[in-house]
């Protein structure tokens, strides 16, 4: 039998009516983070939640498995990559969607193809490509990426744009590959057939913050047999419309 805590924990004091105690306790660990906290030790979690360290360890194992928490080399625990992904989804449901979605819908109406808004999503020591917003093509044959999906960071027009206008240090060192990204920057967009998948084509252009930093990539995707290079101008126009607004 588990020991009964001598001091009532935070989760016990604020338990969800009809909820699960284990979930309340796990969420109390996430709630233990305060502004300015980079990571917390086992002792800090126990102190702030009033849970036994043995209980905290079990809960941290589940949170780490779900990527809500990650264990650092120094033994402390920081928030995990899933938090950032969920934040991206939350942002998609808040104010940013009022800016981005109308532009994507207009792009879909103009081209008949699917439009997406991709951002760089930190993961571990690197990053992946997060589809933060998506408007599907009305056509039956299309790709089936959804908002919230994580995509490769090295394949596809959207990924190439996020690399080309990303940190200079992340550009490939090989001369041929580096020239490829220099050409993308010179064009102002990236158009590829069969890069992420042999059956798909994409056209992507960069979106910038008001201070000139890369914000995202607006990407139009379509089956390879429907690729139309003339859509590039519509994609670039959509990216320019969003620049400075996000």
N, C-alpha and C positions, 0 to 999 in steps of 0.2 A: 504494500500500500504506500502511495506517495505521502510524504510528510505534509502536514498542513502548515502553511506559512504562519509564523507568529505575527507578522505584520501584514495587513491587507494590502495587496498589490494595487497599482494604479488601474489595471484592467478589471480587477474585482470591484473596485469602487465605481467604475464607469462602464460596467458590462452592458452589452446590447441586450435589450429585452428579447427573450426567445432566441438569442444567438448562441454561437459556439464559444465556449470559454477558451479553447486553444487558439482560435482565430483572434479573439480579443487580445490575448497575451502576445501573439505574434505581431499584431498591429501596434501594440504598445511599444515594441522595440523600435519600429519605424518612427513612432512618435517621440522617441527619446532624443532624436537628433534636434539640435537647436541651431539657430543662426551662428555661423562661424565654425561649426563642427566639421572637421575634415573626416575624422574617423573616431570611433569610440572603442574603448577596451571592454573586456568582459566585466570588469569591476564597475565601470561606469554604467553599463546597461543594467546591471543588478541594482546599483544604487538608485538610478533614475526610475526604474520600473517597480522596485521592491519585490522582484522575483528572485528565487534561488538561482545561483550560478549554473547549477546542473540543468535547471529548466531553461535558462537563457541559452545554453549551449545547444539543446535540442531544437529550440525554436530557430536559432541562427542557422542550423544545418538545413532546415526546410526553406528558410528565406534565401540562403545561399544557393540552394538547388534551383529555386525559382528566379535567380539572378536579381532579386530585390536587394540583396546584400552581397558584398564581396569581401573576402578576407585578404588583408594586405600581408606583405612579407614580414612586417613588424608584429603581426598577431592581432592587430586592431581590425575593426570592421568598418567599411565605408558603404555608402549607398551604391547599389549595383546598376548595371546598364538597363535593366528592365524599368527602373524608375524614369530614366530619360525617355525610353520608348513610350511609356504611358503618358509622360508629360507631352510628348509630341501629339499623341491622340487627343489629350485634353485640349491642347492648343487648337487642334483642328475643329473642336466643337465650340470654341470661344471666338474672340474678336477677329483672329486672323482669317477664319473661314469666310467672314463677310467681305474680306479683301480679295482673297485668292480664288474662291470658288466661282464667283461671277466671271472672272477672267478665263478660268478653265472651261466653264460652260460655253462661253463665247467662242473659244478656240475649237471646241468639239463641234459646235454648230457650223463653224466656218469650214471645217475640214472633213467632218464625218468620222474622225478617228478619236481614240481615247487620249485624254490629257492628264498629266500628273505633275505634282510639285514634289521634288526630291530634295532632301537635306542630308548633310553629313551627320551621322549618329555615332557618337563615341562608343567604342566597345573594346574592353581590355586596353591594350596599348595602341590600338589602331582605331578604325572606324568602319562602319557599314553604311549603306545607302538606305535611308528610311523614306518610304512613300508616305508623305504626310497628308497629302490631299489627292483625290483621284475622281475624275468624272469619266464614266464609261462611254464608249462609242455606242450609238444606237444600232449598229450593225451586229448581226448574229455572230459572225466570225471575228473574234478579237482576243487579245490576251486577257487574263483574269487576275491581274494584280489588284490588291485592295489597299485602301488606306490603312497604315499600320504595318504593312509587310516590310520585311528587311530584305534588301536585294544586294547582289555582289557590288563591291566597291571598285572592281577592276574591269568590268564588262558592261556594255550597254552605253547608249549615247549619254544618258543622264550621269552615269559614273564618270565617263570621260570628261564631261564638262566640270564636274566637281573636282576632278584632279587638275584639269588645265588651269582653272582659276583659283585653286586652293593654294596652300603654303608652298613656296618655291622649293623648300627642302624636300617635299614629298614627290617632286617630279622625278621620273626615271633618270638614272645616270647614263644608260646606254644612249648613244648619240641618235640612233634611228628612232627610238621610242620618244626621246625628248623632242625631236623634230616634229613628230606626230602631234604633240600637244602644242607646240609653237604654231603649227598650221591651224589647229582648232581655234586658238586665240586670235590668229590673224583673220580667220573667217568670221568669228563672232558667234559660231554655233558648231554643233557636231551632228552629222548625219551618217548613220551606219545601217547596213543590212546584214543580218546574221551574226551580230557581235555577241549578244547575250544568249540568243537562241537562233538556230538556223532558220526558223520559221517567222522570226520577227524582225521588224525594222524600227528605227527610232530617229527622231530629230529633237535635239535639245539645245537650249540656250540659257545663259546664266542670268540670274536675278541678283541684284546688289542692294545692300543697305545704303542708307543715305550717305554714310561716310566712305563708301567705295568698297567695303568688305563684301566678299561673296556671301550671299544669303541662301541661295537655293538654285535648282535647275528646273526650268519648265520643260517637260518632255512630252512629245507626241509619239505614241506607239501605234503600230498597225501590223497586220500580216505582211510578210515580205512581198507577196504578189501585189499588194495595194500601195506599195511605197511610191510616193510622189514628191520629188525634190521641190516642187513649187510650194509645198507646205512650209518650207523653211522660213519664208518671210512672215507667215502668220505666227509661227513659234517665236521668232525674234520680236515681233511686235508685242506679243503677250508678255514676254520677259521684260521688255522695256516699260510696259504699262505698270508692272509690279515693282520695278526698281524704285527704291526710295520710299516705298509704302510699307515694307515689311521689316 
